[in-house]
């Protein structure tokens, strides 16, 4: 199995907030919009796998995620390699422990062409995606979401809810990869430590990109 690349990990963070917008039940877009508006924070453990266009698993990783509106999130990959992806509302940081390297870019530039623009709350959900309910006999409620923008890196998102909690995300991207994220120990709307969304880099870290 190859070392996981940032592109594979960037896809899930680009869609997480969007996926949290969908709730169970036979509601229309207005109901999804209401659910999204009510969601302020999200935290969970996660297990992520990526299968490439040839059907080979190229990544399997575990970690924790914290998300806080507007525009703040932290993906902490802990195995098999340590990597952090942190957004503080203005900048998006990616830090690789083994490479002793960090990249930084404006969060709006990084996410503007993806469904994660909903992090800013500037676009109504119905303007960004089309959605439908899926039939799967696994005890969960499944939904399919497709970005309206043709240039999105995400082609389709499938999400599952169990007991009114987001439990699985499946993402098909424009490279032919299939990403699956399984959440556990989910908590919503709990107060989060603001320090989670500040990245303190070790001395000597090579920084790529513009910083204030």
C-alpha positions in Angstrom: 0.0 0.0 0.0 1.4 3.4 -1.0 1.8 6.3 1.3 -1.5 8.3 1.4 -1.5 11.5 -0.6 -3.0 14.9 0.3 -5.4 14.7 -2.6 -7.1 11.6 -1.2 -7.5 13.3 2.2 -8.7 16.6 0.8 -11.8 15.1 -0.8 -13.5 14.2 2.6 -12.8 17.5 4.3 -14.3 19.2 1.2 -17.6 17.5 1.6 -18.0 16.9 5.4 -20.0 20.0 6.2 -22.2 19.4 3.2 -23.0 15.9 4.3 -24.0 17.0 7.7 -26.8 18.9 6.1 -28.9 15.9 5.3 -31.3 14.5 7.8 -33.6 11.5 7.9 -37.1 11.7 6.7 -38.9 12.6 3.5 -38.2 16.3 3.6 -37.4 18.6 0.8 -34.4 21.0 0.4 -35.9 23.3 3.0 -35.6 20.6 5.6 -32.0 19.9 4.7 -31.3 23.6 4.9 -32.8 23.8 8.4 -30.8 20.8 9.6 -27.6 22.4 8.3 -28.4 25.7 9.9 -29.0 24.0 13.3 -25.6 22.1 13.1 -22.9 24.2 14.8 -20.2 21.6 15.7 -19.4 18.0 14.9 -16.7 15.7 16.3 -16.1 12.0 15.8 -13.5 9.2 15.4 -13.2 8.1 11.8 -11.8 5.2 9.7 -11.0 6.1 6.0 -10.2 3.9 3.1 -9.5 4.8 -0.6 -9.9 2.4 -3.6 -8.4 3.6 -6.9 -9.8 3.3 -10.4 -8.2 -0.2 -10.7 -10.1 -1.5 -7.6 -7.0 -1.5 -5.4 -7.0 -0.2 -1.9 -4.4 2.5 -1.8 -5.1 4.0 1.6 -6.4 2.9 5.0 -6.2 5.4 7.9 -7.7 6.4 11.2 -8.1 9.5 13.2 -10.3 12.2 14.7 -12.2 15.1 13.2 -13.6 18.3 14.6 -15.7 20.8 12.7 -17.1 24.2 13.8 -19.1 26.7 11.8 -18.2 29.0 10.2 -15.2 27.6 8.3 -13.2 25.8 11.0 -12.2 22.2 11.0 -9.4 19.8 12.0 -8.7 16.4 10.5 -6.2 14.6 12.6 -4.8 11.5 10.8 -3.0 9.3 13.4 -2.4 6.0 11.6 -0.5 4.9 9.6 1.1 8.3 9.1 0.6 11.5 11.2 -0.9 14.4 9.2 -3.1 17.4 10.2 -5.4 19.4 8.0 -6.6 22.5 9.8 -8.8 25.4 8.7 -9.0 28.5 11.0 -11.7 30.2 9.0 -9.2 32.1 6.8 -6.4 29.7 6.0 -6.1 26.0 5.3 -3.0 24.3 6.7 -1.8 20.8 5.9 1.1 19.5 8.0 3.0 16.2 7.4 5.0 15.1 10.4 7.3 12.7 8.5 8.2 15.3 5.8 8.5 18.1 8.4 6.6 20.2 5.9 3.4 22.4 6.0 1.4 24.0 3.2 -0.9 27.0 3.7 -3.4 28.7 1.4 -6.5 30.9 1.8 -9.4 28.6 2.7 -11.7 30.3 0.2 -9.3 29.6 -2.7 -8.9 26.0 -1.6 -12.5 25.2 -1.3 -14.3 27.6 -3.6 -15.0 25.0 -6.3 -16.2 22.3 -4.0 -19.3 21.7 -1.8 -17.3 22.8 1.2 -18.2 26.4 0.3 -21.1 25.7 2.6 -18.6 26.1 5.5 -19.0 29.8 4.9 -22.7 29.6 4.9 -22.8 31.9 1.9 -24.7 29.6 -0.4 -28.0 27.8 0.2 -27.8 24.0 0.1 -30.2 23.7 -2.8 -28.0 25.9 -5.0 -24.9 23.7 -4.4 -26.2 20.1 -4.8 -28.9 17.9 -6.1 -29.9 15.1 -3.8 -32.0 11.9 -3.8 -32.7 9.0 -1.4 -31.1 5.6 -2.1 -32.4 2.1 -1.4 -29.9 -0.1 0.6 -31.0 -2.9 2.9 -28.4 -2.3 5.6 -30.6 -0.7 8.3 -29.4 2.8 7.4 -30.9 5.7 5.5 -28.8 6.5 2.4 -28.8 9.7 0.3 -27.0 10.6 -2.9 -25.7 14.2 -3.4 -24.2 15.5 -6.6 -22.6 19.0 -6.9 -24.2 21.3 -9.4 -20.8 22.7 -10.4 -19.3 20.7 -13.3 -15.7 21.5 -12.2 -16.0 20.0 -8.7 -13.4 17.4 -7.8 -16.3 15.5 -6.2 -18.6 13.7 -8.6 -21.0 12.0 -6.2 -21.4 11.7 -2.4 -23.4 9.0 -0.7 -24.1 9.3 3.0 -25.7 7.1 5.5 -27.6 7.9 8.7 -28.1 5.5 11.6 -30.2 6.6 14.6 -30.2 10.1 13.2 -26.4 10.3 13.2 -24.1 10.5 10.2 -22.4 7.1 10.1 -20.9 6.7 6.7 -19.6 8.9 3.8 -18.8 7.5 0.4 -17.2 9.8 -2.2 -16.6 9.2 -5.9 -14.1 11.7 -7.2 -13.1 12.9 -10.7 -9.9 10.7 -10.6 -11.9 7.5 -10.3 -11.2 7.0 -6.6 -13.8 5.7 -4.2 -13.3 7.1 -0.6 -15.2 5.6 2.3 -15.3 7.2 5.8 -17.0 5.4 8.7 -17.7 7.6 11.8 -18.0 6.5 15.4 -18.4 8.2 18.8 -20.2 11.1 17.0 -21.1 14.2 19.0 -23.0 17.2 17.7 -23.2 20.8 18.9 -20.8 20.3 21.8 -18.5 23.2 22.7 -15.1 22.8 21.1 -11.7 24.1 22.3 -10.8 27.1 20.0 -7.2 25.8 20.1 -8.2 22.9 17.9 -8.3 25.2 14.9 -4.9 26.7 15.5 -1.9 24.9 14.1 1.3 25.2 16.1 4.2 23.9 14.0 7.4 22.4 15.4 10.6 24.5 15.0 12.3 23.9 11.6 9.1 23.1 9.7 9.4 23.9 6.0 6.3 26.1 5.2 5.1 26.3 1.6 2.7 29.1 0.7 2.0 32.6 1.9 1.4 33.4 5.6 0.3 36.7 7.1 
